[in-house]
Amino acid sequence: MANDTPAPVIVWFRRDLRIADNSALTEAAESGAPVIPLYIHDEQLDGRPLGAASRWWLDKSLRALAADLKDRGAPLVLRSGDAESVLRSVIEETGAQTVYMNRLFEPAAWERDAEIAQGLKADGVTCRGFNGTMLARPGSVRTGQDAPYKVFTPFLKALLQVVEEPAPRDGPRTLDGIEGLKTEPVDDWSLHPTRPDWSEDFDWTPGEAAAREALSRFLAGPLKAYGDGRDVPGKDGTSRLSPHLHFGEISPWRAVHAARQAAEDGRVPAKQAEKFVSEIGWREFSTHLLHQFPYMAERAFRPEFDSMVWRDDAEGLEAWKRGMTGYPIVDAGMRQLWATGWMHNRVRMIVASFLIKDLLIDWREGEAWFWDTLVDADMGNNIQNWQWVAGSGADAAPYFRIFNPVTQGEKFDGDGRYVRRWIPELAGLSDRWIHAPWTAPKEVLAAAGIRLGRDYPAPIVDHAMARQRALDALEDVKSARDKA
C-alpha cells in the first residue's frame, strides 16, 4: 500500500444489513479511506444462538447485502468465529485502524461490544459506534426523575419529543473497497435448513430492496385502515415489516418518515399513520426496557411473579407447538408460525395467553419457541410481549386478563377465513361452529367430514376450568406480594 494511501477502515455489519440510512457505512465511506465491509457469523451475537428461522432469513439477507456492496465496489467479507478474534485477524491482515459499527443494545451484545472496543483501543485501533437500529439510543429517554419509563404511553410521548427525525439518506453509491481478502462462502454456514427443508412454504424475500417494496405495499394498502385491519388475521392488514426491521434491512426512522409523509400527502389518514408509529414505538419500548433491566431476559420484570407456580405439562406444550390443542384460533396461529415463520400479531397474543393462562406453562417456554421459529425473533420484543401477556412485565396486561380462545376467534375471525386457511380439516364447518367444533351437533360434524379426536383433536383443556385455575394461581402471587 502506498504511503499516501490512508489505512483501510472496517465496517462491521451486524443487524444493519442495508446501505441506506446506515450511519456506520456512510461515515466510513466519507472518511476517504478504503472500506472493508465485514460480517462475522458469531453464534452468540445476542448472547444466545440464533433461532432456526432467523438463520434462514440471515442466509438470504447476507446474499442480498453482498450483491449490493459488490455493485458499489466493496465486496462483503464473511468470516465466522469469535467476533473479537476475527476483527483482530482482519486488522492484522489489512492494517485497518478504525472499526465503524452500529451498536447493538441487547445486554450481552452491549457488554461484549464495550469489551471489544476497550481491547482494540488499547492496541491503537479506534471503534466508532452509531445508532443504526433504533429511533433513539436506549437509555436516552428518561422520566423527569431521570429513571427509565415503565409505562408505554408516556414513554412514546417522551420518545417522539426527545429525538429529531433524521432525513432519509440513500447511502454511498460507490465505495473504495479492497479485493482479495479471504471470505467464507455463506453456504458453509449451513443457515438454510436441510433434511427436511421446513422452509418450503416461506413466502418472504429478505434484503433491503424487498424491505422497501414491503413498505411501499403497506403504504399503498393496509396502512389506510391499519388501526382496525391489523387485528383481523384473515386479511392483509399488517405491515409485515418486522423481520426487515429486525435485521436492519430498513431503518425504523425511514418507516416512520414514510408513514407520516403519506399522511401529510393525504394518501392515508393521519390517525392510521400515527397508530403505525406507535407500534414502532412499542418495539422501541421493549428494547429500551431490556437494555435497562437486563434481568428480564430470564426473570419476571415484576419480581413477585417469580413465585408463580407453573405446571410441568410436556404433552400440552407439544400439542401447542404442533397446533393440535383443539382450539381452532390457537391451532391456526401455531400452524401459520410453523409454515411461514411468522404469526399475526393479534393471534400471537391469543396463543400466548393460551399457553400461559389455560395450560399454566411458563412463559419462557413460549418465548423460546418463538425465538426458534419466528423470522422476526427480536429479543426485546419477544421477551416483553410474553411478559406482557403473563402480567409480569412493564405496563403489562392485568393479571386477570385471560383470553377466551373461542370468543377471540369469533371476534377477530368471524368469517373463519383465517382458521379455514390454516386448518383445512375444519373448512367444511359453518361460521357458527368453526371456532368451537366440539359444540357442533354430531350430524353437522359428520356432514363436514370431521371426527373429533381423529380428524381434529377435542380441546386438551376446558377453558372455564383452566381460567379459574390460572386466576387462583395468580391470586396466590398477588397475596404473597401484598404480605411481603
DAGI-V125580 format. One record per residue. N is the residue number from 1. SS is DSSP state (alpha for helix, beta for strand, coil for the rest). PSI is psi as a letter, one per 40 degrees, with the letter a starting at -180 (NA if undefined). OMEGA is omega in radians with two decimals (999 if undefined). Layout:
# DAGI-V125580
((N SS PSI OMEGA) (N SS PSI OMEGA))
This chain:
# DAGI-V125580
((1 coil h -3.12) (2 coil i -3.07) (3 coil d -3.10) (4 coil e 3.10) (5 coil h -3.13) (6 coil i 3.08) (7 coil i 3.14) (8 coil i 3.08) (9 beta i 3.14) (10 beta h 2.95) (11 beta h -3.07) (12 beta h 3.12) (13 beta i 3.02) (14 coil c 3.06) (15 coil f 3.10) (16 coil f -2.93) (17 coil g -3.10) (18 coil i 3.08) (19 coil d -3.07) (20 coil i 3.06) (21 coil f -3.11) (22 coil g -3.03) (23 alpha d -3.12) (24 alpha d -3.13) (25 alpha d -3.11) (26 alpha d -3.14) (27 alpha d 3.11) (28 alpha d 3.14) (29 alpha d -3.11) (30 alpha e 3.10) (31 coil d -3.12) (32 coil e -3.14) (33 coil i 3.01) (34 coil i -3.04) (35 beta h 3.06) (36 beta g 3.05) (37 beta h -3.04) (38 beta h 2.97) (39 beta h -3.14) (40 beta h 3.10) (41 beta g -3.14) (42 coil h -3.04) (43 coil e -3.12) (44 coil f -3.09) (45 coil d -3.13) (46 coil e -3.06) (47 coil e 3.05) (48 coil i -3.07) (49 coil i 3.07) (50 coil i 3.02) (51 coil i -3.07) (52 alpha d -3.13) (53 alpha d 3.09) (54 alpha d 3.09) (55 alpha d 3.09) (56 alpha d -3.11) (57 alpha d -3.11) (58 alpha d 3.13) (59 alpha d -3.09) (60 alpha d -3.12) (61 alpha d 3.10) (62 alpha d 3.12) (63 alpha d 3.12) (64 alpha d 3.12) (65 alpha d 3.14) (66 alpha d 3.12) (67 alpha d 3.14) (68 alpha d -3.14) (69 alpha d 3.11) (70 alpha d 3.12) (71 alpha d -3.12) (72 alpha e 3.03) (73 coil e -3.11) (74 coil g -3.11) (75 coil i 3.11) (76 coil h 3.09) (77 beta h 3.13) (78 beta h 3.07) (79 beta i 3.10) (80 beta i 3.12) (81 coil a 3.10) (82 coil h -2.99) (83 alpha d -3.10) (84 alpha d 3.13) (85 alpha d 3.13) (86 alpha d 3.11) (87 alpha d -3.13) (88 alpha d 3.10) (89 alpha d -3.13) (90 alpha d 3.10) (91 alpha d 3.14) (92 alpha d -3.13) (93 alpha d -2.96) (94 alpha e -3.07) (95 coil e 3.13) (96 coil i -3.11) (97 coil e -3.11) (98 beta h 3.06) (99 beta h 3.07) (100 beta h -3.14) (101 beta i 2.98) (102 beta h -2.99) (103 coil i 2.94) (104 coil i -3.00) (105 coil e 3.02) (106 coil i -2.97) (107 alpha d -3.10) (108 alpha d -3.14) (109 alpha d 3.14) (110 alpha d -3.14) (111 alpha d 3.14) (112 alpha d 3.12) (113 alpha d 3.13) (114 alpha d 3.13) (115 alpha d 3.13) (116 alpha d -3.13) (117 alpha d 3.13) (118 alpha d 3.13) (119 alpha d 3.13) (120 alpha d 3.13) (121 alpha d 3.12) (122 alpha d 3.12) (123 coil e 3.06) (124 coil e 3.12) (125 coil h -3.10) (126 beta h 3.00) (127 beta h 3.11) (128 beta h -3.07) (129 beta i -3.13) (130 beta i 3.04) (131 coil h -3.12) (132 coil e -3.04) (133 coil e -3.04) (134 coil i 3.04) (135 coil d 3.12) (136 coil i 3.12) (137 coil h 3.08) (138 coil h -3.07) (139 coil e -3.09) (140 coil e 3.14) (141 coil h -3.02) (142 beta i 3.08) (143 coil i 3.08) (144 coil e 3.09) (145 coil e 3.12) (146 coil f 3.10) (147 coil i 3.09) (148 beta i 3.03) (149 coil i 3.10) (150 coil e 3.11) (151 coil h -2.96) (152 alpha d -3.00) (153 alpha d 3.08) (154 alpha d 3.07) (155 alpha d -3.12) (156 alpha d 3.13) (157 alpha d 3.14) (158 alpha d 3.14) (159 alpha d -3.07) (160 alpha e 3.06) (161 alpha d -3.04) (162 alpha d -3.02) (163 coil i 3.09) (164 coil h -3.09) (165 coil h 3.12) (166 coil i 3.08) (167 coil i 3.09) (168 coil i 3.11) (169 coil h -3.08) (170 coil e 3.13) (171 coil i -3.08) (172 coil h 3.09) (173 coil d 3.09) (174 coil i 3.11) (175 coil i 3.06) (176 coil g -3.06) (177 coil a 3.12) (178 coil h 3.13) (179 coil i 2.96) (180 coil e 3.11) (181 coil i 3.13) (182 coil h 3.09) (183 coil i -3.12) (184 coil h 3.04) (185 coil h -3.14) (186 alpha d 3.09) (187 alpha d -3.11) (188 alpha e -3.09) (189 alpha e 3.08) (190 coil f 3.13) (191 coil d -3.14) (192 coil h -3.07) (193 coil i 3.06) (194 coil i 3.04) (195 coil g -0.01) (196 coil i 3.00) (197 coil g -3.09) (198 coil e -3.09) (199 coil e -3.03) (200 coil d -3.12) (201 coil e 3.10) (202 coil h -3.10) (203 coil f -3.08) (204 coil i 2.98) (205 coil g 3.12) (206 coil i 3.08) (207 coil i -3.08) (208 alpha d -3.14) (209 alpha d 3.13) (210 alpha d 3.10) (211 alpha d 3.09) (212 alpha d 3.13) (213 alpha d 3.12) (214 alpha d 3.11) (215 alpha d 3.14) (216 alpha d 3.12) (217 alpha d -3.14) (218 alpha d -3.13) (219 alpha d -3.08) (220 alpha e -3.05) (221 coil c -2.98) (222 alpha d -3.09) (223 alpha d -3.08) (224 alpha d 3.11) (225 alpha f -2.96) (226 alpha d -3.04) (227 alpha d 3.12) (228 alpha d -3.06) (229 alpha d -3.10) (230 coil e -3.14) (231 coil e -3.06) (232 coil h -3.02) (233 coil d -3.12) (234 coil e -3.13) (235 coil i 3.10) (236 coil g -3.03) (237 coil e -3.10) (238 coil i -3.10) (239 coil d -3.03) (240 coil f 3.11) (241 coil e -2.97) (242 alpha d 3.12) (243 alpha d 3.10) (244 alpha d 3.10) (245 alpha d -3.11) (246 alpha d -3.12) (247 coil e 3.06) (248 coil f 3.10) (249 coil e 3.04) (250 coil i 3.13) (251 coil i 3.07) (252 alpha d 3.11) (253 alpha d 3.11) (254 alpha d 3.12) (255 alpha d 3.12) (256 alpha d -3.12) (257 alpha d -3.10) (258 alpha d 3.13) (259 alpha d 3.14) (260 alpha d 3.11) (261 alpha d 3.10) (262 alpha d 3.09) (263 alpha d -3.14) (264 alpha d 3.14) (265 coil e 3.14) (266 coil e -3.12) (267 coil d 3.08) (268 coil i 3.07) (269 coil h -3.12) (270 alpha d -3.13) (271 alpha d -3.14) (272 alpha d 3.12) (273 alpha d -3.11) (274 alpha d 3.04) (275 alpha d 3.08) (276 alpha d 3.10) (277 alpha d -3.14) (278 alpha d 3.09) (279 alpha d 3.00) (280 alpha d 3.11) (281 alpha d 3.10) (282 alpha d 3.05) (283 alpha d 3.13) (284 alpha d -3.14) (285 alpha d -3.12) (286 alpha d 3.14) (287 alpha d 3.10) (288 alpha d 3.13) (289 alpha d -3.10) (290 alpha d 3.14) (291 alpha d -3.05) (292 alpha e 3.10) (293 coil g -3.01) (294 alpha d -3.12) (295 alpha d -3.06) (296 alpha e 3.05) (297 alpha d -3.08) (298 coil d -3.05) (299 coil i 3.12) (300 coil h 3.07) (301 coil d 3.06) (302 coil h -2.95) (303 alpha d -3.10) (304 alpha d -3.14) (305 alpha e 3.04) (306 alpha e 3.12) (307 alpha e -3.13) (308 coil h 3.13) (309 coil h -3.11) (310 coil i 3.10) (311 coil i 3.01) (312 coil h -3.02) (313 coil g -3.08) (314 alpha d -3.13) (315 alpha d 3.11) (316 alpha d 3.12) (317 alpha d -3.13) (318 alpha d 3.10) (319 alpha d 3.09) (320 alpha d -3.13) (321 alpha d -3.05) (322 alpha e -3.08) (323 coil f -3.10) (324 coil f -3.11) (325 coil e -3.06) (326 coil e 3.05) (327 coil h -2.95) (328 alpha d -3.09) (329 alpha d 3.09) (330 alpha d -3.09) (331 alpha d 3.09) (332 alpha d 3.12) (333 alpha d -3.11) (334 alpha d 3.10) (335 alpha d 3.05) (336 alpha d 3.13) (337 alpha d -3.10) (338 alpha d -3.06) (339 alpha d -2.99) (340 alpha e -3.08) (341 coil e -3.07) (342 coil i 3.07) (343 coil i 3.11) (344 coil i -3.02) (345 alpha d -3.14) (346 alpha d -3.11) (347 alpha d 3.06) (348 alpha d 3.14) (349 alpha d -3.12) (350 alpha d -3.11) (351 alpha d 3.11) (352 alpha d 3.11) (353 alpha d -3.13) (354 alpha d -3.12) (355 alpha d -3.04) (356 alpha d -2.98) (357 alpha d -3.13) (358 alpha d -3.12) (359 coil e -3.14) (360 coil f 3.09) (361 coil h -3.09) (362 coil h -3.14) (363 alpha d -3.13) (364 alpha d 3.06) (365 alpha d 3.12) (366 alpha d 3.13) (367 alpha d 3.13) (368 alpha d 3.12) (369 alpha d 3.08) (370 alpha d 3.12) (371 alpha d -3.09) (372 alpha d -2.95) (373 alpha e -3.12) (374 coil h 3.03) (375 coil e 3.12) (376 coil f -3.07) (377 coil g -3.14) (378 coil h -2.98) (379 alpha d -3.11) (380 alpha d -3.12) (381 alpha d -3.08) (382 alpha d -3.12) (383 alpha d -3.11) (384 alpha d -3.11) (385 alpha d 3.11) (386 alpha d 3.12) (387 alpha d 3.09) (388 alpha d 3.13) (389 alpha d -3.12) (390 alpha e -3.08) (391 coil e -3.06) (392 coil e -3.05) (393 coil a 3.05) (394 coil h 3.11) (395 coil f -3.00) (396 coil i 2.99) (397 coil i 3.09) (398 coil i -3.05) (399 coil d -3.09) (400 coil e 3.09) (401 coil h -3.12) (402 coil h -3.09) (403 coil h 3.00) (404 coil h -3.03) (405 alpha d 3.11) (406 alpha d -3.11) (407 alpha d 3.06) (408 alpha d 3.09) (409 alpha d -3.13) (410 alpha d -3.10) (411 alpha d -3.00) (412 alpha e 3.09) (413 coil f -3.02) (414 coil d -3.14) (415 coil e 3.08) (416 coil e -3.07) (417 alpha d -3.10) (418 alpha d -3.13) (419 alpha d -3.12) (420 alpha d 3.13) (421 alpha d -3.01) (422 alpha e 3.07) (423 coil g -3.06) (424 alpha d 3.14) (425 alpha e 3.10) (426 alpha e -3.01) (427 coil d -3.09) (428 coil e 3.13) (429 coil i 3.09) (430 coil i 3.13) (431 coil d -3.08) (432 coil d -3.02) (433 coil e -2.93) (434 coil d -3.08) (435 coil e 3.08) (436 coil g -3.03) (437 alpha d -3.13) (438 alpha e 3.11) (439 alpha e -3.12) (440 coil i 3.07) (441 coil i -3.11) (442 alpha d -3.11) (443 alpha d 3.10) (444 alpha d 3.11) (445 alpha d -3.13) (446 alpha d 3.14) (447 alpha d 3.12) (448 coil e 3.12) (449 coil f -3.07) (450 coil h 2.99) (451 coil h -3.11) (452 beta h -3.10) (453 coil e 3.10) (454 coil d 3.13) (455 coil d 3.11) (456 beta h -3.03) (457 coil i 2.91) (458 coil i -3.13) (459 coil h -3.12) (460 coil e 3.12) (461 coil i 3.05) (462 coil h -3.02) (463 alpha d -3.11) (464 alpha d 3.11) (465 alpha d -3.09) (466 alpha d 3.13) (467 alpha d -3.14) (468 alpha d 3.10) (469 alpha d 3.13) (470 alpha d 3.12) (471 alpha d 3.12) (472 alpha d 3.14) (473 alpha d -3.14) (474 alpha d 3.08) (475 alpha d 3.08) (476 alpha d 3.10) (477 alpha d -3.14) (478 alpha d -3.13) (479 alpha d 3.12) (480 alpha d 3.11) (481 alpha d -3.09) (482 alpha d -3.14) (483 alpha e -3.07) (484 coil NA 999))
